[in-house]
Amino acid sequence: MMAPLRSGPTLAPDAFEKIRREMILREQKWGPQVGDVCVLAPFPLLLEAGEWGWLARSAEALAREAACAEAAIACSPEIQRTLGVPRALRRVLAGGRPTPAAGRILRFDFHWTRDGWRISEVNSDVPGGYAEAGTFATRLAEHFPGWTAAGLPGERWAQAIARAAHPGPIALLAAPGYMEDAEVVFHLAAKLRSLGRASILVQPEQVDWRAGRGFHRGTAIGAFLRFYQGEWLAARAENRPLFTDGWTPVSNPGVAALLESKRFALAWDALPPLPTWRALLPECRDPREVAWRRSDEWVLKAAYSNTGDGVLIPGVSSEGARRSAAWDVALHPRAWVAQRRFEARPIETPVGPAYPCLGVYTVDGIAAGVYGRLAARPLVAYDARDVAVLVESAGERRRTA
């Protein structure tokens, strides 16, 4: 099956260097390299307009179904245990009213496979990639007439938060010591400023909660923009208003961490219908039910893992990592899931064959853009390159028809 996307040509070095500098100095892309390799690809991926329409509609359907599933999971401690939800997270969600959302953003990771598009997961808790999906793609599009960025997810999310926020500054929550997280919140702070909304960077222990309303140094907070992983925040009982019984809206609200579990599919039979999920997500099983160590058919994933860590693929991950995981599965089986392996297909690029992953965002259920990554192997991890995804514009469709 021919891939519905292809690589564009490499930009001239001086043109790309100008874009790279702008991303560092104006768009908070402070970590532009992995080792000696620029993490920003100097060429785009070109996606057919019809294919982008299909991806957008699929992401919106996935988001609608996920919202219904999340509501059911939030009310069921038994389903939460099936999903491997950490005990601390279950505790802060128990028995309370979900804290209102100041906009919801999800990112569904689509991979091109032998059988067409498949998803590997949803990033429902703290998805990133906004500068790369927005400004970077927009700047590359200026060099490719007839092609445009798929959307501006950071701007769309900031607008949703600004609309839902109460009077007062918007508090940005990010875990200290993670530069990638700091890049995201400072990028979004700039988007909020452009909308006339002040923002402040705070740590959870600096928030004073009064009857579910958040204050910082005596000032009422208008909303929280949370780029701090839910399972980490749940470890402190004082953060409960970010999850339940809070009055100050949160984006994403703490309940969003439920769908982050890679064991989501193991609860489908107890949830409302999920036809789009069933069509696009490969089969998932409890690792105790399949011979994942003796088979090339199964990928092992930690229930709560990030940027490819905790993902073991036969023939890609080291045998040492698989042995270590086997011990952990034996001790903590509900912390893992086995997912049937799909055959990812590479595409040709100016740097050789690479495996694309298109992270399609939805903001409040509406498709909002694409975060593109390219990996040298069929595992999208920290060393994958960010790549601009450009969509065929209406004028280009008319010209080539």
C-alpha positions, 0 to 999 in steps of 0.5 A: 500500500503506497503511503499517503504522505511523502517527504519534501526536499531539504531547505537551503542551509541558510533558510533552515538556519533562520528557522532554527534560530527563530525556534530557539530564540522566540519559540522556546525550543531550547533543546534543538539537538540530540547528541550531534543531530539537529532534532528539527528535520530540515524538510517537511512531510507532505500529506494529501488533503483527503488523508488529512481529512480522514485523520482529523475525522478519526481523531475527533471520533476517538475523542468523542468515544474517549470522553464517554469512556473516561466518565465511566472509568472515573466512577469505577475503582474496579476498572481503574485497577484493571487499567493499572491506575496508580493507587495515589491517583485512584485515591484522589479520584475517589468519591469526588466531583471531577474538577471542571476542565478549562479546555481539553487537549488530546493527541492521538499517535498515528503510524503508517503500517502495512494495513494502513493507519493505526494508532499506538496510544492517546496522549491524554494527560500532558501531550506536548509538541506545540511549537513544532506542530505550529510555528515550525510547520508554518515557517516551513510552509512559507517555502512550499507553495500550495502547502500549509500547516495542518493547524495551530494546536498551541494557539487553539488550546490557549484560546480554550483555556482563556475562554474557560478561565475565571478572572485572575492569572493562569497558573502554569504547572510544570515539574522542575528539572525537565527542560522539555516541559519548561519549553512547553509552558513558556511557549503556551505562556506566550500564547496566553499573553497574546490573548491578553491573559497574564500567567504565572509559573508555580509549583503545586506546594505554592498553591493555597487551596480555599474551598476548592479555589486556588490562590497564589500569594493571596491572588485568586488563580483564574485557571491552571494549565497543567503540564505536570503528570497526573500520577506525580501530582496525585502523590500529594493529597493536597493536590486533590482539587486538581482532580476532584472537588476543585472550583478553579478550572484545570486544563487538562483536568486531573481525570485526564490521566486515566486514559493515559493508561496503555491498558485502556483496551483491557476495559473496553467490554465494560465501557460504552461502545468504542467502534473507532478505537476497536478499528484503529488500536491493535489488540491488547492483552494482559501480559500474563495471557500471551507468550510475549517473550517467545514471540515476535507478535507482541510489544510490551508496554508499561501502563504509564510510560512516556516518550517511548520509555517502557516500550519493548519491541522484539528485534528493536529493544535489547535482550537485557531490557526484555529480561528486566521487564520480565521480572517487573511483569512477574512482580507487577503484572497490572503495570504492563500490557502486551499489544499486538505488533503492527508492521510499521512502514518507513518512507524515503526521506533525504536522510534515508528511510524513516518511520513517521508518527503523526500526532493528531491533536483535538481541542475540545473534540475538534482536530487542531493540528499535527505533531510530526516525528521521524524515527530511524527504527520502528520505535518513536522515542526521545531521539526521534526527529521533529518534522513539520507536517504540511497539508495540501491546500485547496489551491494545490488540489485544484492545480493538480486535479 
